[in-house]
Amino acid sequence: MAEQRTRLGNTDLIVNPIGLGANAVGGHNIYPNMLNDETGKDVVRAALKQGINFLDTAFIYGPEHSERLIGEVLKETGQRQDTIIATKAAHKFVDGNVVFDNSPAFLKTSVDEALKRLQTDYIDLFYIHFPDEHTPKDEAVGALKRLKDEGKIRAIGVSNFSIDQLREANRDGDVDVLQSEYNLFKREAEKELLPYTAENDISFVPYFPLAAGLLGGKYNHDTTFQDGRAKNPLFTGEAFIQNLDKVEQLRSIAQSKDAEVAHLVLAWYLTQPSIDALIPGAKKPEQVINNLKTLDVELTAEEIAVIDQIFR
């Protein structure tokens, strides 16, 4: 498997285009009663061993626990220098409720606390995880710019921002990366977000790229769901049948490349303007290794257009 590297935005962060989304590493609040910490650490170890150098975590995964486990593995393996860590903050617990905070004071504290959990003296990419309702976005990014100037972070990201919030955040040209929902079923980002990121040399990192597994090609008409997918419009009624039929149309292209449907879909994203890296998740080490097969898939211009058309 060829070792590939790409640059995020205008930064000096050089990453494997396939990273690791680490919400299943210590994210017990996201996957209750499903995760084992040692397996989570094995997932990170496997990623590093296979040449994945881009780890995406967040305060709210755990909370705090994902960052801690990643910090422990990097300390144990001595690979901090070779690894690009992305983490995020915005969630604040107030009287048992979660509120979002983008204030400069909160972001500064969040970075300092994440540094301790990750056992490092700098964070490569720090995102504002969700927008709040009261902080001007250029003020929030300005606070991160000061932390960047101090050497505590190397690059600035925002996540879940609307196009107006992104424009405001990037008033001084300091936003390096946008993380937002995007997949072949949910393509709203193509209207304004992706053109803006492409025009402004901002890397776009999609989350939910496989639409909760629907784009993985593993479900059929008889598959039933007991979790949140049972109420997700993509997974219910006639829409579910139609969506499965679209995914099925990808199978012959995938088979012609000796790849799985999921690899084909992920490879398609990497052909889109400003999508420089992906962060598929993994609950087991073998899934990490499997995700990397995406890099072996080469798509022709015609195949890119066919996939686009199926999901138009």
N, C-alpha and C positions, 0 to 999 in steps of 0.2 A: 504494500500500500504506500503510495507516494506521500511523503511528508509535505503538506501544503501550508503556506502561511499567507496572511493578508493583513492589511493595515486597517485599524478602526478610524474612520473619519480623517481628520487632519492631525491625529495624535501620533505619538511614537510607540503606540501599543501594537505589537505585531503578534497576531494570534492564529492558531489553527482555526479554519473556518467552521469546524465542528467543535463547539465547546461543550460544557456540561451544565445543564440547569440543575441546581442542587437543592430543589425544594423537598426532594425525598431523602436528602442527607440530613437527618435530625429534625425533619419537619413533622414532628408528631402531631401538631395541631392541624396539619393539612391531611395527613393520612393516619387517623387515630387507630391504634392497636395493629398497625401494619408494618412498622419499621423497627429495625434493630440497629443500634448505633454502630456496632462493629461492621455490619454489612454496609452501612452508609460510608464508613471510613474506607472499606474495601473498594467501594465504587470510586471514591476520589483517588485511591492508590492506583486502581486500574486505569483511570483516565490519564494520570500523570505518566504511568508506565507506557501507555500507548501513544504518547506524544500530544495529548490534549493539554493545552496550557492555559485555557480560558475557562475559569470557574465562575458561575453566576449564582450568588446567594442573596440573602436579605435578612434584615433584622427580624421580620415577621415569620421567617421559617423556623419554627420551634416553639415560641419565639426565642431568638438569640442562639439556639442550639446548633443550627447549621453552621453558623460562623465559627462557633467554638470547635466543632469537629474538624472543619477544614483547617483551622489554625493548628490543631494537634497534628494532623497528617503532614502539613507543610513543615512543621518543626521536626517531626520524626524523620522525614525523607530528605530534609535539607534542600528542598526544591523551591523555596520561596522566590529566589531571584529569577527563576525561569518561568514563573507562573504569573498570569494576569488575573488578579482577583477583582471581580465586580461585586459590589454589594449595594444595598438600597435602604433608605429609611423614609418615614413619613408617619408611620403608625405610632400613636401615643395612647396609653391607657389612662383614662380619666374616669374614676368612680366605676370601674368595671366595664366601661364602654371604650370602644376604639374611635379616636378622632384622628384626622390628618393634620399635621403641622409642618409647614415649610418655612417657619420663621428662621432668620439667621442664627439666633441663639440655639434653637432646637437642632438645626443641622450641624452646628459646630459640636454640640454635645454628642450627637449621634455618631459623628465621625470619630471623636475621641474614644467613645465606648466600643465602637466596632474595631478600632485598632487594637484595643486590649483583648477582645475576644479572639481576634484573628492572630494575635501574638506577632504583630508586625508594626513597623513604624511608618508605613505608607499604604494606601489603598490605590490600586491602579485606576479603577473606574468607580466613581460614586454617583449613584442615581438618587434623585428625588422620586420616591416610589409612586406616590399619588399626589395630585395637586390638592392643596387646601383651598378654602373659599376666601381667605382674607389676605394672604401675603402676595404682593405684586411679584410676578414670576421672575422679572429681571433682578429684583432685590434678593430673592432666594438664590438665584444662580450667582449673583455677585458675592454672596457669602461663601459659596463653594469656590469661586475664583480666588478669594483671599486664602482659603485653605490650600488651594493648588499652589499659590505663590509661596506659601509656607512649606511646601513639600509634603503635606499630609495626604494629598490625593494627586493623581497624575492626569486625570481626565474627568469631565463632567457629563453626567447623563441625566435625562428626565424620562419618566415612564408614565403612561396613561394620560398624557397631555393632549388636549384638543389642538387643532391647528392654531387657534388664536392664542392659547396658552404657550404653545411652542414658539410662535413668533415673538411674543412678549419676553419669554425666557431667553431667546437668542438675540435680543436687541443689540447686545455688544459683540455678538459672534462667538460666544463662549461655550455653546452647547456642542458636544462632540458626538453624542450617541442618543438616539431615541429608542426606547423599548415600548412596543405597543402590540395589541392583538392583531394578528394577520394570519390568514390561511386561505386555502383555495375556496372555502365556503364563506369566509368573512373577509371581503375584499374592499371594505369601505376606505381603508388606508390609501388605496390607489387614487382616490379622488384628489386629496390635497396633501396628506402627510408624506407619502412617498415622493411626489414631485418636489415638495419643499426640501426634504432631506437630500435628495439627489442634487438639487440646485445649490445647496449650501454645504456640501461636503460633510454631511452628518451621516454616520452609519445608522441604519435602521435594523434593530434586532427584534424579530417577531417572537411573540410568545403564543402558546397554544398552536404551534405550527401544524400539528397533526389532528387538531380539532377533537381533543379528548379521545384520540385513538381511531376516530372515524376514517381518517385518511391513511390509516396503517394497513388497510386491506385485510383485516383479520375477522371482521364481523360479517354475518349474513342475515337473511330475512328472519331467521328464527332466533337471533340473539336477543336476549332480554337483559335489562339493567336494573339493579337494585339501588344504585347510588344516584347522585345528582343528575346523571344523564337521563334518568327516567322522565324528568320534567324538561329536559333541554329540547327546544323545538327541532334541532337538527336530528334528534333521535326518536321522534314520535310520529306515529301515523304514516300518512302517504309521503310526507317529506323524507322520512327515514328510508323508505323504499327507493325513492328517486335518488337520494344521496348515495345509497349503496350501488345503484346502477352506474352512477357517474364514476365512482371509485373503481368499479369493475372494468370500466373502459380503459383504465390505466394498466391493467394487469398484463396485457400482451406487450406493451412497450417495456414494462419492467422485466418481463421474462426474456425479451430479446437482448437485454443487457445483463442477464443473470443476476438481477437485483430484486429486492422486495419492493412492493408498492411504496412503502414509507421512504425508502432511499430515493426513489424516483421523485416523490413530492418534495423532499428536502433539497434535492439537487436542483429542482425547478426554481425554488426560492432564491438560490444562490446565483441564478441567471438574471434576477431582477435588479434594476438600478438601486444602488445604495444599500442593498442587503448584502453585507460583507461577511456576516457570521451568524450561526444558528446555535441555539442552546437547548437541544433536546434533553429531556430528563432521563434518569435511569434509577431503578430500584435495586438492580443487581449488576455486578461487574460485567457479565456477558452482554448486557444491553448496551453498555458503554462501547464495547468492541463492535457490536452490531451497528451502532449509529455511525461509526467511522466508515462503513462501507459506502456511505453516501458519496464520499470523495472519489470513488472509483466510477461513478456514473457520469458519463459525458453525453450531453444532449445536443442534438442538431437543432438548427434554427427552426426547422419544420416541426420537430417534436415539441419544442417549446411552445410553438403556436398552437399545435393540436391540444396540448394540455390546457393552455389558456382558454381555448374555445369550449372544451368540455365543461368548464366551470364558469363560463361567462354568465 
